[in-house]
Amino acid sequence: MSASLPSGLSDTDLAAIETVRRLAEKTLAPLAASVDENASFPSDQLRSLAEIGALGMNLPEQWGGPGLSALALSVCVEAIAAGCASTASALTAHFLATDAVLIGGDDRMRARILPKAATGDMLGAFALTEPRAGSNPADMRCTALKTTSGYHLSGVKHFISNGGLADFIIVFAVTDPAAGHKGISAFLVEKGTLGFTASQPEKTMGLRGGHVFELSFECDIAAENLVGPEGSGFRTAMKVLDNGRVEVASMCLGIAQVALDAALGWVKQRMIGGQPLAGYQGIQWMLADMATQLRAARLLTEDAAAKRAQGMRFSQEASMAKLFAAEAAGRIADVALQIHGGYGFVRDLPLERHMRDLRIMRIYEGSSEVQRTIIARHLINQ
Ligand SMILES: Cc1cc2nc3c(=O)[nH]c(=O)nc-3n(C[C@H](O)[C@H](O)[C@H](O)COP(=O)(O)OP(=O)(O)OC[C@H]3O[C@@H](n4cnc5c(N)ncnc54)[C@H](O)[C@@H]3O)c2cc1C
C-alpha cells in the first residue's frame, strides 16, 4: 500500500509519482528477490527507470531533469526502494554524482555530463570514503598534485557504490595538505582513464545488487575535470550529502512501509488459538508503534525535503530525517519479521531481506553516530 501523498505537489510531480510507482510495482518488485539472491547489479531495472526519466529526477529541466520538487523526488525514491532496495541504492549513488556536478561544477561540465546522466547514457559514482577515512572524510589520504596539464590523482577509495561500473566518478582528493578540509578538491574521472582500476564488488550483507567497489587511482586528470574551484570539494561533498541523506531517509520509508504492510496482511490471516493474530492486544500494540514510528519518520523526511525545496539550509533536518528514519525502519522491519514467526526467518518471504537491506542505512552517508554529532553541533552553535 502506498502512503498518502504530502500536499503541495504540482501536476508534473503527481504524474511522475504515478509513473514511478507503477514501474516499481510492476517491474522492480517482481525482480527484487532474484537481484538479492544472485547479487546481480540491476542494470535492466536502471534502464527501465531511465526510460521514464527517473535517472535525472534530481536535476532541473535545464540539465535534462523533469523539474520535480524535492518532495516528489523523495516520494519517488521511496516507491523505488519499496520495489527494490538495491536498485534504489544504485540510483541514489548516481544522484550523488550528478548532484556533485550540479552543485560544484560549472556550466561547461554540467552540459557535458548531466543531460547524458539524466537519460541513463552515463552512470555516475561518488567517491569520498577511503579505507582509513569514512566517518571523518577530512582525514583522506588521496592526493591530487598539480602538473603542467592538470593534476596527478593518487590514492584509494573504498566502498564506492557503482564505482567499477560507472561512466564517471566524482573523486575527492587533497590538493593543499596545509589547508585541512579547505584543501580538498573534487575531480571528474571518466571511465577508461589510464591508471584507474576497480576491485571485484564487495560481498555485502544486504543491498546485494547495489555493488560497491574499492577504486585505485594513479591517473593524470585534465585541469578541466576539476569540479569547481580548488579547495571547494569538501563543501560540495557536504551539500551533496544533505540531499543524499533525505534520499536515504526516503528509501527507509519505502522498505519500512512494505514491512508494515506485510505484517498487517499476516496478522489478519494467521490464526492462533482460534483467532487471527490481529485479535491479540500485544500484537496490536506492536502494529501501533510501527505505524507511529513510520509516520514520524515520514514527517521528518517531508520537513527536510520541504526545506530543500525552499532553498533553505537543511543540514540539521536532513540529519534528523536520516537518523530517525534509518533507526525506525530497522525496528519496524525487525518487528514485522517477529510477527511472522518462523516464516519471517525463511527466505521464501522478503522480511529477512528487508532487515538486511536496511542495516546499512544506519551506516552509509554518515552513520547514526555522525548524524547525532551533526545535530548536536547545530544545537550548540545556534
Ligand atoms: C554498501 C555501502 C555503500 C557505500 N557507498 C558509498 C559511496 O557510494 N560513496 C562513498 O564515498 N562511500 C560509500 N560507502 C562508505 C560509507 O559511507 C562508510 O562506510 C561510512 O561513512 C562509515 O565509514 P567507515 O566504514 O569507515 O566506518 P568508521 O568511520 O571507521 O566508523 C566505525 C564506527 O565508529 C563510529 N564513529 C565514528 N566516528 C565517531 C564519533 N566521532 N563518535 C562516535 N562514534 C563514531 C561510526 O558511527 C561507526 O559505528 C558505502 C558503504 C557501504 C557499506
The ligand as an ORCA input file, in Angstrom:
! r2SCAN-3c Opt
* xyz 0 1
  C      27.052     -0.714      0.904
  C      27.874      0.535      1.069
  C      27.786      1.544      0.115
  C      28.582      2.692      0.258
  N      28.570      3.633     -0.755
  C      29.444      4.679     -0.690
  C      29.591      5.575     -1.807
  O      28.925      5.440     -2.848
  N      30.496      6.580     -1.697
  C      31.273      6.769     -0.583
  O      32.058      7.690     -0.559
  N      31.158      5.931      0.481
  C      30.277      4.891      0.449
  N      30.183      3.997      1.499
  C      31.009      4.214      2.695
  C      30.207      4.638      3.913
  O      29.711      5.953      3.758
  C      31.099      4.461      5.153
  O      31.208      3.074      5.378
  C      30.542      5.170      6.365
  O      30.632      6.563      6.217
  C      31.281      4.758      7.669
  O      32.657      4.861      7.496
  P      33.601      3.613      7.907
  O      33.019      2.397      7.298
  O      34.981      3.976      7.568
  O      33.422      3.493      9.469
  P      34.265      4.328     10.653
  O      34.357      5.724     10.192
  O      35.528      3.560     10.831
  O      33.325      4.163     11.843
  C      33.272      2.999     12.661
  C      32.261      3.221     13.763
  O      32.674      4.303     14.593
  C      31.618      5.230     14.732
  N      32.149      6.579     14.887
  C      32.923      7.240     14.011
  N      33.206      8.482     14.477
  C      32.586      8.587     15.668
  C      32.482      9.623     16.662
  N      33.066     10.814     16.464
  N      31.757      9.378     17.775
  C      31.165      8.180     17.966
  N      31.217      7.176     17.070
  C      31.914      7.376     15.940
  C      30.805      5.075     13.464
  O      29.480      5.540     13.662
  C      30.866      3.595     13.250
  O      29.880      2.961     14.034
  C      29.401      2.850      1.392
  C      29.480      1.838      2.352
  C      28.755      0.676      2.182
  C      28.949     -0.435      3.195
*
